[in-house]
């Protein structure tokens, strides 16, 4: 069933839709602003403070230095408020931007709205500075696939040979 849903994600090579959302501090941030210094890992997640989303965010936190050294940036999007994002960032010492999409407008634009319009699919996109989607992964419950995706994005951006961790 997941492979059927994967076909609905934005396709590799397509232009990533421009958007502006408030960050954890309530400041409006656009996709163009996030891409100003290099390619972006844009990930969508269901909710702050849930076990899977906390595990994913902490994994990205632990990889953040490598992500930056590879010339990439990272931002997360979910439907919680900026206040919830701020508390989530503070509690887990997350060094990256969290964007609030309370109305799920951007979540719909990136085609990661859950079944029947409920929830948010766990999806990660690699977007280049020209706003083209270079790679993407959709795996609702397999957080390891997102971690492997980020490792590969870092390796490719750093010019190292890509690898896929076998765990």
N, C-alpha and C positions, 0 to 999 in steps of 0.2 A: 504494500500500500504506500509506503514511503516513496518508492521510486516513481509512482504515479504522481504524487504531490510534487516531487522534485522538478518535474517538467514545468510546473507553474511558477517557479522562481524566475526572477529576472535572468535573462540569458547572458552567458559569457560573451563579451564583445559589445553588448548593448550599452547605451549611455545610462549612467546612474542618474536618477531624477534629482534635481536640485531641491533642497529643502532648507528650512530654518526652524529650529526648535530651541526651547530654553534648556540650558544646562543645569547642573546641580546647584548653581548659584543664582539661577533665574535669568542669566544673561543669554540673549539670543545668539545662536551659533548656526552658521550655514554650512552646507557641505563644501562650498568653495573655500570657506575659511579653514575648514579642517584639512583641505588638500593643499593649502598654501605652501607647506614645507616638504611635501612629498606624498607618496601613495598612502592610502588609508585602509586599515582593517576596520570595517564597520560591522558590528555584530548586534543582532537582535536577540533579546531574551525575554522570557515571560514576566518575571517579577523579582524585585529586590528581596533579599533575605530568605528566599526559598533554598532548600538544600542544593539542588542542581545548579541554580543560577549563582549561588555563593561559590560553589566549587569552580564553576567556569570563570567567574570574575577573579578569584584568587589565583587561578592558573595563569590568566592573562597578566595579572599583577606580577607574578613570579617571572614571567617572560618579558616584562616591559623593557628592561634594559637592553635585551637582545633585539627587541622590536625597534627601539629607537636607534640602536647602533646600525641597524640595517637600513635606516632612512625612512622607516614607516612610522605612522601614527596609528592610534587606535581610539575608537569611541564606541560606546554601547548605547542602545536604544531600547527602552521599554515604556509601558504606559503609566508608570508611577509618577508622582509629582516631583518637582525639583527638591522639595524638602526630604522626601523619602530617599532620593538619590544621594543627597548630601549626607544623610545619616548612614546610608549603606557605604559610601566612600570612606567616611570617617571611621566607621567600625572596622572595616577590613583594610584600611590604608591603601585604597585604590588610587594610583597616580594618573589615571586617564579620565577623560570626559565621559559623563553619563548624560544622555539627552532624554528629556521628558516628552513623550508623545501620548498624552492623556486621551486625546480624541482618536488615536490610532490612524491619523492621516498618513504619516510617513510609513507606518507599518503596512498600510494598504498599498501605498505606492510601490513598495518593495516586495509586494505579494507574499507577505509572511504572516498574514492574519490567520488565526487558528480555524479549525473546522466550524462551520456554521456561524462564523463571525466572532467566536469566543476565543479568548486567549491570544497568544503570540507564538509562532513557530520559532524554534531555536535555529537561527541562520547566521552565517558569516560570509561577508563579501570582501574581496580585495579590489579596491578601486584605484585606478591610476590618476595622475594629476589632470589628465584630459577628461576625467569623469567616465572612463570606460571600465566596465566590470571585467577584470582579468581572471578571476576565479571565484567560485562560490561553493558553499557546502550547506546542506540542510540535514540536520540530524536532531530530532526533538529530544531523544533520551540518551544519545551516545555522545557525551561531552568529549570523550577521547578523540572523536573525529574532528571536532573544532580545534582541539589542542594540536593534533597532527597537521591540520590545515595551516595554523599559525606558524608552526615549526617550518613547514614547507615554504610559506610566504617569506619568512625571515631568511631562510637559506637561499631562495631565489633572488631576493632583493640584495643580499650581501654578496652575491656572485658565487656562493658556495654550491656544491652539488646538492640537489634536493634529495631528501630522504624521507622515508615514511617509517615512523617508529612501529615496531611490531611488539605489542604488549598484550 
